[in-house]
Amino acid sequence: MRPQDIIRKKRDREQLLPAEINFFIDGVTNGQIADYQISALLMAIYLNGMNEAEQQCLTEAMLQSGSIMDFSSIARPKADKHSTGGVGDKTSLVIAPLAAACGVCVPMISGRGLGHTGGTLDKLESIPGYRVDLSAREFQNVLEQVGYAMAGQTGELAPADKKMYALRDATATVEAIPLIVASIISKKGAAGLEAMVIDVKVGSGAFMREEERARALAQALVKTGNSCGIRTRAFLTDMNQPLGCAVGNSIEVKECIEILRGEIAPGARPVLDLSMELSAHMLVLSHVEDLLAEARQRLQRALDSGDALERFRQNIVAQGGDPSVCDDPSGVLPLVRESFKVESRRSGYITAVETTEIGNAIAALGGGRVRIDDTIDATVGFLSEIKIGDKVTAGQTLGVVFSRQESRAREAVSRIQAAYQVGEEPKGNLPTLIKEIVNE
């Protein structure tokens, strides 16, 4: 059996056999298949897809490519949340401490930025000293101490996915449904989860721009997750504009800390609303609460009492970060004062936002990666001040770009300015935060 034969077969729209998929994933794991061959198969899958049997086999092969974490010594139920990625999508930083404060053990294996979207690990690393490269033993210790841990994949945990995840970003194959499903479920299954909620973003800032395709992804994730023994529920949520106000690593962490502190700016309210709802479903799927109403009340108490913020602080300490960021995020996080206004070109109403372009603008400014080995600039970002449906006047500030590099910042300003569409009449139907819940 040769890699090129498998690539050719999928290129020609034929169904791959389990033995062929297992052979290829084994080769990815042990390094016997070259990056260019992996990239070729990724593109063939992107173009031609996989049927249900192929997708299930790919997921299981990637799941079994490394070790499976065993947290049976921790009595609390194990659950997690995953997002398919968006712009300003920062809910993991709020959900993990909230759920942990309510009795759920959250072993969160996270990723880095893909394309125009930010990555949870990149955000966390903007906290001085914070470590995401935990060994399996360190990861379990943090879970036992705090109730949640947030780290990247080790070489032992779904190593095939770790390799393919990076190459998907570099080869523009991120959006392929079989690859998304296999990546998410293999990581989460390897983390020993019992329950999981998945946030499938849909809209102009999502990898899935059409609701029909997003729904197909959600259904595939739920079916595959359940088949792997993980109680899974998926949500279609809006990504037609940045979630909250902040886009960029440090300023997104700042926004999350302010939410946990109870200092919620009106524009950041959707971050809290979505975090609370996803967390409530986590509690119900984990059998911590029987009813969503009770779960929401429990989460609100954890937020109001400061218990969630304290969990966040404990996690930062346990993972080597500076806990004073919880008291003075503006003084501790790497932020910049240099700012550049994004002004409306005309008067009218915000009717649409090309959200992907905002993400790309900040990525090009240094907040994302073009190549796998690029270094992230945690200081750059965009703070939006306007939402779809808002009335604006010519010259009004739509938001602010932060960067020390003036020429590149002005390029980002121009791109973001063009991303906001202004019409003479207000938009009829404003975006709904949660569009649909998929249970099967």
C-alpha positions in Angstrom: 0.0 0.0 0.0 1.4 3.4 -1.0 0.3 6.9 0.1 -0.1 8.1 -3.5 -2.5 5.3 -4.3 -4.7 6.4 -1.4 -4.4 10.1 -2.5 -5.3 9.1 -6.1 -8.3 7.1 -5.0 -9.8 10.0 -3.0 -8.8 12.4 -5.8 -10.9 10.3 -8.1 -13.9 10.4 -5.7 -13.7 6.8 -4.7 -14.5 5.5 -1.2 -11.5 4.8 1.0 -11.4 1.4 2.9 -10.8 1.3 6.6 -7.4 -0.4 6.0 -6.4 2.5 3.7 -7.5 5.2 6.2 -5.7 3.4 9.1 -2.5 3.0 7.0 -2.5 6.7 6.1 -3.1 7.9 9.7 -0.4 5.5 11.0 2.0 7.0 8.5 1.1 10.5 9.6 1.6 9.5 13.2 5.0 7.8 12.7 6.3 10.3 10.2 6.5 7.9 7.3 4.2 10.0 5.2 5.5 13.4 4.0 3.8 16.7 4.7 3.2 17.2 0.9 1.4 13.8 0.8 -0.7 14.7 3.8 -1.5 18.0 2.3 -2.6 16.3 -1.0 -5.0 14.0 0.8 -6.4 16.9 2.8 -7.2 18.8 -0.4 -8.7 15.7 -2.0 -11.0 15.3 1.1 -11.8 19.0 1.0 -12.8 18.8 -2.7 -14.6 15.4 -2.7 -15.7 14.8 0.9 -16.2 11.5 2.8 -19.2 9.4 3.4 -20.4 8.5 6.9 -18.4 5.3 7.1 -15.1 7.0 6.0 -15.7 9.9 8.4 -16.3 7.5 11.3 -13.2 5.5 10.5 -11.0 8.6 10.1 -12.2 9.9 13.5 -11.5 6.6 15.2 -8.1 6.2 13.6 -7.1 9.7 14.7 -8.5 9.1 18.2 -6.5 5.9 18.5 -3.3 7.4 17.1 -2.1 8.3 20.6 -2.9 7.7 24.2 -6.4 8.2 25.9 -6.4 10.2 29.0 -7.8 8.5 32.1 -9.3 10.8 34.7 -11.3 8.1 36.5 -9.6 9.1 39.7 -11.5 12.5 39.6 -15.0 11.9 40.8 -16.6 14.9 39.1 -18.2 14.4 35.6 -16.0 15.3 32.7 -17.3 17.7 30.1 -16.0 20.3 27.6 -17.0 22.8 25.0 -15.6 23.3 21.6 -16.1 26.0 19.0 -15.6 25.7 15.2 -14.0 29.2 15.3 -15.0 32.7 14.7 -13.9 36.3 15.1 -13.9 37.5 18.7 -14.9 34.0 19.8 -13.6 33.9 23.3 -16.2 32.0 25.3 -13.9 29.1 26.3 -12.2 31.5 28.7 -15.5 32.2 30.5 -17.1 28.8 30.2 -14.3 26.7 31.7 -14.1 28.5 35.1 -17.9 28.8 35.2 -18.5 25.1 34.7 -15.7 24.2 37.1 -17.2 26.4 39.8 -20.5 24.4 39.3 -19.0 21.0 39.8 -17.9 19.9 36.3 -14.4 18.8 35.6 -13.3 20.5 32.3 -10.3 19.0 30.6 -10.0 21.5 27.7 -7.7 20.5 24.9 -7.6 23.7 22.8 -6.0 24.8 19.5 -4.3 27.8 18.0 -5.6 30.2 15.5 -6.8 28.9 12.2 -7.0 31.2 9.2 -9.0 34.4 10.2 -10.0 33.0 13.6 -8.2 33.3 16.9 -7.0 30.4 19.0 -7.7 29.8 22.7 -4.0 28.9 23.3 -2.8 32.1 21.7 -5.1 34.1 23.9 -4.1 32.4 27.1 -0.4 32.8 26.3 -0.9 36.6 26.3 -1.1 36.2 30.1 2.5 36.6 31.3 4.0 33.2 32.3 0.9 31.1 31.4 1.8 27.7 30.1 -0.2 25.6 27.7 2.5 23.0 27.0 1.5 20.8 30.0 2.5 17.2 30.3 -0.2 14.6 30.9 0.7 14.5 34.6 0.7 18.3 34.9 -2.6 18.5 33.1 -4.2 16.0 35.5 -2.7 17.9 38.5 -4.3 21.1 37.4 -7.6 19.4 36.9 -7.5 18.0 40.4 -6.5 21.3 42.0 -8.7 23.7 40.0 -11.4 21.7 38.2 -10.3 22.7 34.8 -7.1 22.8 32.7 -6.5 24.4 29.3 -3.6 23.1 27.2 -2.5 22.1 23.7 -2.1 18.7 22.4 0.9 16.7 23.6 2.8 14.4 21.3 0.9 11.5 22.8 -2.6 12.9 22.5 -4.2 12.4 19.0 -0.8 13.1 17.4 -2.2 12.6 13.9 -4.7 15.4 14.5 -1.9 17.7 15.8 0.0 17.3 12.5 -3.0 17.6 10.3 -4.5 20.5 12.2 -1.5 22.7 11.4 -1.4 21.6 7.8 -5.1 22.3 7.3 -4.5 26.0 8.1 -1.5 26.2 5.8 -3.3 24.5 2.9 -6.7 26.2 3.0 -8.6 23.0 3.8 -10.0 24.1 7.2 -13.6 24.1 6.1 -13.9 20.4 5.1 -16.6 18.8 7.3 -14.9 15.3 7.6 -11.7 16.9 8.7 -13.4 19.2 11.2 -15.4 16.3 12.7 -12.4 14.0 12.9 -10.2 16.7 14.4 -12.7 17.8 17.1 -14.0 14.4 18.2 -10.5 12.8 18.2 -9.1 15.4 20.5 -12.1 15.4 22.8 -12.4 11.7 22.9 -8.7 11.4 23.8 -9.4 13.8 26.7 -11.7 11.2 28.3 -14.9 13.2 28.1 -18.3 12.1 29.1 -20.2 15.0 27.6 -19.6 17.9 25.2 -21.3 20.9 23.7 -20.1 22.1 20.3 -20.6 25.7 19.1 -20.9 25.6 15.3 -20.5 29.2 14.1 -22.4 30.3 11.0 -22.2 33.5 9.0 -19.8 35.9 7.4 -17.1 35.3 10.0 -17.4 31.5 10.2 -15.8 28.7 8.2 -19.4 27.7 7.5 -21.1 30.7 6.0 -24.4 29.0 5.1 -26.8 27.6 7.7 -27.5 24.4 5.7 -23.8 23.5 5.7 -23.4 24.5 9.3 -26.3 22.3 10.2 -24.8 19.3 8.3 -21.6 19.8 10.3 -23.5 20.0 13.6 -25.4 16.8 12.8 -22.2 15.0 11.8 -20.4 16.2 15.0 -23.3 15.1 17.2 -23.7 11.7 15.5 -19.9 10.9 15.6 -19.5 12.2 19.1 -22.4 10.0 20.4 -21.0 7.0 18.5 -17.7 7.5 20.3 -19.5 7.4 23.7 -19.6 11.2 24.4 -23.0 12.7 25.1 -22.9 15.5 22.5 -25.1 18.5 21.7 -24.4 21.1 19.0 -25.5 24.7 18.6 -25.7 26.9 15.5 -24.7 30.3 16.6 -24.3 33.6 14.8 -21.0 34.8 13.5 -22.2 37.6 11.2 -20.3 40.1 13.3 -17.5 39.9 15.9 -18.7 38.2 19.1 -18.5 40.9 21.8 -16.3 43.9 21.2 -12.7 42.6 21.3 -10.8 41.0 18.4 -7.2 40.1 19.2 -5.4 38.0 21.8 -4.8 40.3 24.8 -7.8 42.4 24.4 -10.1 39.3 24.2 -8.6 38.1 27.5 -9.2 41.5 29.0 -12.8 41.4 27.9 -13.3 37.9 29.5 -11.7 38.9 32.8 -14.0 42.0 32.9 -17.0 39.7 32.3 -15.9 37.4 35.2 -15.5 40.4 37.4 -19.0 41.5 36.6 -17.8 44.5 34.6 -19.8 43.8 31.5 -19.8 46.4 28.7 -23.0 46.4 26.7 -21.3 45.3 23.6 -19.7 42.3 25.4 -23.1 41.0 26.6 -23.4 38.4 23.8 -20.2 36.8 25.1 -21.7 36.3 28.5 -25.1 35.2 27.2 -23.6 32.6 24.9 -21.2 31.4 27.6 -24.0 31.0 30.1 -26.2 29.0 27.7 -23.5 26.7 26.6 -22.4 26.1 30.2 -26.0 25.4 31.2 -26.2 22.6 28.6 -22.9 21.3 29.8 -24.3 21.0 33.3 -27.4 19.2 32.1 -25.5 16.8 29.8 -23.1 16.1 32.8 -26.1 15.3 35.0 -25.0 18.0 37.5 -28.5 19.6 37.1 -31.6 18.1 35.6 -33.2 21.2 34.2 -31.7 24.1 32.2 -33.4 26.7 34.4 -31.7 25.2 37.5 -28.4 25.1 35.6 -28.7 28.8 34.6 -29.4 29.8 38.2 -26.4 27.9 39.5 -24.1 29.5 36.9 -25.4 32.9 37.8 -24.6 32.3 41.4 -21.1 31.2 40.5 -20.6 34.4 38.5 -22.2 36.8 41.1 -20.3 35.3 44.0 -17.0 35.6 42.4 -16.5 31.8 42.4 -15.9 31.7 38.6 -13.3 34.5 38.8 -11.6 32.7 41.6 -11.4 29.5 39.5 -9.9 31.5 36.7 -7.3 32.9 39.2 -6.5 29.4 40.5 -6.0 28.1 37.0 -3.6 30.9 36.1 -1.5 30.1 39.2 -1.6 26.4 38.5 -0.4 26.9 34.9 2.4 29.4 35.8 0.7 32.7 34.9 0.5 36.0 36.8 -2.8 35.9 38.8 -2.7 39.7 39.3 -4.1 39.9 35.8 -7.5 39.2 37.5 -7.2 42.4 39.5 -5.6 44.7 36.9 -5.9 43.2 33.4 -5.0 46.5 31.7 -1.8 46.8 33.7 -0.7 43.2 33.3 -1.7 42.1 29.8 0.5 43.2 26.9 -1.6 45.9 25.4 -0.6 49.0 23.4 -1.7 52.6 23.7 -1.3 53.4 20.0 -4.7 53.4 18.4 -6.3 54.2 15.1 -10.0 55.0 14.6 -12.1 53.2 12.0 -14.7 55.7 10.9 -17.9 55.2 8.9 -17.7 56.4 5.3 -21.3 57.5 5.2 -24.4 58.0 7.3 -27.1 55.3 7.6 -27.5 52.0 9.3 -25.1 49.1 9.7 -26.7 46.4 7.5 -24.0 43.7 7.3 -20.4 43.0 8.4 -17.8 41.0 6.4 -16.5 39.5 9.6 -13.9 37.3 8.0 -12.2 40.4 6.6 -12.0 41.8 10.2 -10.3 38.6 11.3 -8.0 38.7 8.3 -7.1 42.3 9.0 -6.0 41.6 12.5 -4.2 38.4 11.5 -2.2 40.4 8.9 -1.4 42.9 11.6 0.4 40.1 13.5 -2.6 38.7 15.4 -2.6 35.5 13.3 -0.4 33.2 11.3 0.4 33.0 7.6 2.9 30.1 8.1 2.8 27.5 10.8 5.9 28.8 12.6 4.8 32.5 12.6 5.0 34.3 16.0 1.8 35.9 17.2 1.7 39.5 18.3 -0.6 39.5 21.3 -0.8 43.3 21.5 -2.6 44.0 18.3 -6.4 44.0 18.0 -9.6 45.7 17.2 -12.3 47.0 19.6 -15.7 47.3 17.9 -18.2 49.9 19.0 -21.0 49.3 16.6 -23.4 46.4 15.9 -25.6 45.4 13.0 -28.7 47.5 13.1 -27.0 50.6 14.7 -27.5 54.0 13.2 -24.2 55.8 12.3 -23.2 59.1 10.9 -20.4 59.8 8.4 -17.1 60.0 10.3 -18.5 58.2 13.4 -16.1 55.8 15.0 -17.0 52.2 14.3 -14.1 50.9 16.3 -10.4 51.2 17.1 -7.4 49.3 15.8 -4.5 48.8 18.2 -0.9 48.4 16.9 2.5 50.0 17.3 3.1 49.8 13.5 1.3 52.8 12.0 1.5 51.8 8.3 0.2 48.3 8.9 -2.4 49.6 11.3 -3.7 52.0 8.7 -4.0 49.1 6.2 -6.1 47.2 8.8 -8.2 50.3 9.4 -9.0 50.5 5.7 -9.9 46.8 5.5 -12.1 46.9 8.5 -13.8 50.1 7.3 -14.7 48.4 4.1 -16.0 45.4 6.0 -18.9 47.4 7.5 -21.8 47.9 5.1 -24.0 51.0 5.6 -27.4 51.2 4.1 -30.1 53.9 4.1 -32.7 51.7 5.9 -32.2 49.6 9.0 -31.8 45.9 8.7 -35.2 44.1 9.1 -34.1 41.1 11.0 -31.2 41.4 13.4 -28.9 38.4 13.9 -30.1 35.8 16.4 -27.3 34.7 18.8 -28.4 31.0 19.0 -30.1 29.9 15.8 -30.6 26.2 16.5 -29.8 23.3 18.9 -28.9 20.0 17.3 -29.4 16.9 19.5 -29.1 14.1 16.9 
